[in-house]
Amino acid sequence: MPEELEEKILAMLQDSTGGSILQCELWKALDSGSREVSRSIVKMERRNLVKREPVQDGGRKTYRVILLRKAPKIDLADVSWCACLTCPDLSRCGMGQPISPENCEKLSISLRNEFWKHSKGEELQKLSSTGNDVNAK
Ligand code: SF4
C-alpha cells in the first residue's frame, strides 16, 4: 500500500543522521521498486513532508531525500515525572469518565511539580548569567 510505504520512508528519514537519505538507498533498503518509491516521494514532496535535491552518486544521478519536519525524539525519561506512567488507574482513566485527567489530583500535582522545577531552573540560570550569587536568595 502506498501509505505504508510512505510511513516506512518517513520512519527511515526520521532515524537517519541529519534527516536525509539518498533515494537509491531508500528503494534498496525498503526492497521496493524504484518507481514505487519515487512516486511516494513525489507525493510526499507535494505535501511538504520532504524535499529532493539532485546529487551525483558514483557518477549516477539520484536525489537526496530530506525530511522537512523532523519530529523531536522523546525519551521516556523526559516524561517520567508524569503520574500517569505509574498510575494503577490508567486503564480506567479517560476524558468524561469517572476517573479522568480533567479532575485528577495526582496529575495536577505532577504537572505543578514539573512546572516549578522548570521555573526554578530558569530563575537559577538567569541569576547565574547575571553574576548574582545564586545562594544569596
Ligand atoms: S490522569 Fe490521573 S487517574 Fe488518569 S492515568 Fe493520569 S494519574 Fe492516573
Residues whose N, C-alpha, C, O or C-beta is under 5 A from the ligand:
A	BS01	SF4	A83 C84 C87 D89 L90 C93 S100 P101 C104 K106 L107
